[in-house]
Amino acid sequence: MNESLIDVNKLYFSYINDRNEINVLYDINLEVKQGEFIAVVGHNGSGKSTFAKLCNAILTPTSGTIIVSGFDTSNEETIFEIRKNVGVVFQNPDNQIVATLVEEDVAFAPENLGIEQSEIIRRVDESLSAVGMYEYKDHAVYNLSGGQKQRVAIAGILAIKPKCIVFDEATAMLDPVGRKEVIEIMKKLNKENGTTIIHITHYMEEAAFADRIVVISNGKIIKNDSPKEVFADEYALKKAHLSVPQVTQLINELSKNNFIKPKVVLNVDECVNVLENLLGG
């Protein structure tokens, strides 16, 4: 059994706005194991992006704990270790890119870790190759597309070799092609490298690729289960102001009208198989 990487216990988080306390997360309990691919979904303002920042100590709990690889995120003396273990890719890559040239940007984090130059060069080349951007290493970042910039941002995180990468709405500003590219990188890192992925998104089609989906509504976890189990729970999704993927919705409508037996599908391939059987193809 894979070891626990992130343990969240009785977590509460709130902040002060104009002297008023705004509660964001309530009694969050969650375990993330090494090598898992988890999607965290919820409507805007549900608290999912706050959770992302709590995972690598950008924010710290108001009460309760988050333990990352044995380190408490509330302990300032261990922040360095926590951020080596958990990297975050944000929604807007322009907010994460710090250098003019691609290879300089990817080298920035390992340089700040004091890693030897020969190792930095190796990591930069390896990380850019992993995201399909090696041929752009000498290019100016500002000439890249949004999807390419996001891949550079991911390479910058890969260069520190974290056990876990949190993608905080990392596909939200991308076109469909860019979104698909980033999702494929997530899947590759998880399956081939064993990197733990926490994908925070409001795209349910993307959540379907995860091993487990955590649904947050109004600051609370209301569902934590496999994609099939989550998509079968229409009540929980409606409560969270979410809907199932279009392919799942299509098959649901066919089953409601007695064309097929009830079945939860997660992707286009599964949907095609059901339709072929229905049509006798």
N, C-alpha and C positions, 0 to 999 in steps of 0.2 A: 504493500500500500504506500502511495506517495506521502511524503512528509508534509506537515502543515507549513505553509509559507507565510500566510497572513491570518492572524486571529483577531477578530473584532468582538469585543465583549461589552455588552450594556453601554454602547456608545450613544452619547447625546452631543449635539453641537448646536450652538446658537451664537449670534453676534449682536452687537449693539449698533442700532441705527437711530440717530437723533434721540439718543437717551432711552430708546425703547429696545427691549430684548426681543429679537426675532428668532424663534425656534425653527431649525432647519431639519435636523435628524433626531429621531426618537428611538431609544432602546434598540439599536442595531446590533444584531448578533450574527456573525458570519465567519465561516472558515473557508479559506482558499488554499487548496493543496498545490504543491509543486507540479507543474505540467498541465494544469487545468486550463480550459478555455471557457471563460465566464462572460456572459453578456449581462450588463446592468441596464435596465430599461425603465423609463418613466416619463411622464409629461414634463413640459417646461416648468421649472420651479419645484420639482418633486424632491430635489436634494441629491440627485445622482452625480452631478459635477462636483458638488461639495465633497461627496464621498471620495471622488478621484483625488482631490487635493489632500484629503486626510491620509490616503494610503502611502504617500511619501513625505509626510510631515510639512507640506506647504502650509497646511492648517493643522492644529492640534485639537483633540477632543475637549469639549467643555467638561464632560465627565465620562467615565468609562475608559477603555483602553483599546489601542490598536498595536499589536505586536507583530513586527516584521522580522522574520528569521531570528527571533529571540530578542530583538531590540524594541524597546518601548518608544513609540513616536513622540511621546511627550517629554522625553529626556533629550535636552539640547545637545548633550555630549555624544549622542549616538546618531544624530541626524546624518552625518557623513556616511556612516555604514548603511543607514536606511536607504539613502538615495543611490548608493551603489547597487543595492538589491532591487529597488523599484524605480523605474524610469517612467516619465509621463510624456505622452505626445498629445499636444493640445489641438483645439479646433482650428486655430489660425496659425499656419506655419510661419508667417511673417513675425509673429510674436516670439518665436522660438529660435529663429535663425539669427546668428550674431556676427557672421563674417561675410565678406564679399564673395570669395570663391568657395565652391562646393567643398573641396578637400580641407580648406581651412576651417570651415564650419564644423565638419565632422570631427576634426582633430581638437576642437576647442575643449570639450569635456575631459578627454583623457589627458590633455596637457595640464589642465587644472588639478588632476589627480596625481600629477608628478610622475607619470609613466615615461619610461625611456623613449627617446625619439624613434629608435628602430622599431619598437613595439607599437608606437603610435602609427607609424607608416603602415605597418602590417594590418592593424585594426581598421584604419581608414579604408584601405583597399578591400579588406574582407567585408566590412559593413556596407560599402557602396555596391559591391558585387551582390550582396544578399538582397538588396532592394532594387537591383537592376539599374543602378546609376553610375557604375564605374566609368563608363565612357564620357561622363559629364564632369569628372573630377576637377578638370581645369576650367570649367565654365563659371561665368558669373551667375550668382544665385538669382539676381533680379531678372535674368532673361528666361528663367524656367517657368513652366506652367504651374498652376496650383497643385496639381497632383504630383508633379516632379518635386516641388518644394516640400510637400508633405513627406515624400520618400526620403529626401535629404534629412529632414527632421528626425525621421525614424532611424536613419543610419547614425545620426549623432547620438541617439540613445543606445543603439546597438554597440557603439564603440566603447561604452563603459561596461559592457557585458553584464547587464542586470539579469536576475533570475526572473523578474516579472516586468512586463510593460503594460501600463495603463493607457488605453487610447480614449481620451476624453472628447467625445464627439468629433473624432479626428477625420471623419468623412463628411461632416455636415456642410462644409463649404466647397465640396468638390462636385464636378459633373459626374454622370454615371460611369464614365470610363475611369476617371480618377478614383471613384469610390471602389470600383471592382479591383483596381490595382492594389489599393491599400488592404482590402479584405484578403486578397490572395497572399499578400505579404504576411498578414497576421496568421493565416492558416499554415503557411510554410514555416514560420518561426516556431509555431506551436508543435507541429508534427515532426519537423526535421531536427530542430534544435532543442525541443523540450522546454521552450520558453513559456512561462505562465502568461496568459493573455487575459486582461480584464478590459472588455470592450464596452464602453458606455455610449449608448446610442438611443435614438428614438425611431430608427429604421428597423421594423420587426423582421424584414427580410434578411437583414444582417445578423440579427440575434439568433436566427434559425441555425446558423453554422456552429453555435456554441455547444459545449457539453452541458451547460446548465445556464438557466436564465433566472436572474434575480429581479423581481419587479418591485420598484419603490413607488409608493403613492403617498403624497403629503408627508414625506419624511419618514415613513415606516416601510419595512419589508412586508409585503402582503403575499408574496409568492416566491418560492425558491425551489425550482424543480427542473426537470429535463424540458427541452423545447416542446416535445409532444404533449407532456402533461400541462405545461403553461398554456399552449395554444388551445387545448381542449377546455380550459377553464374560462369561458366567456364572461362569467360574472366578475372574476378578478381583473380581467383586461378592461372591461367597461368601467370598473371602479377606478382604475388607473388611467382612464381616458386614452386607452390604447386599442389598436385593432390588430387582427392577425394578418399575416402576409396575404397578398392577393390570391396566390395559388391555394392557400389553405381555405380562404373564404369561398373560392369557387367550389371546392370539393364539399365544403360544409353545406352550401346551398343545394348541391346535387343530392346530398344525403337527406336533407330536410324534405326534399320533394320526392324522396323514395326512388331516385334513379340508381343509387348505389347504397351499399351498407355504410354506416358511419365509419369514417377513417380520417385520421389527422395526417396531412402531408406537409412537408417542410420546405420542399424546393420544386423547381420546375420539372426535374427528371421524374420525381415521384408522381407529380400531377399528370405528366404525359402517360406514365404507365397506367394510371387509373382510367384516364380517358380512352386509351387504346383498348383496354379490356371492356370498357363500356360500349365502345363502338364496334367491337369485334375485330379490331385491327391486329 
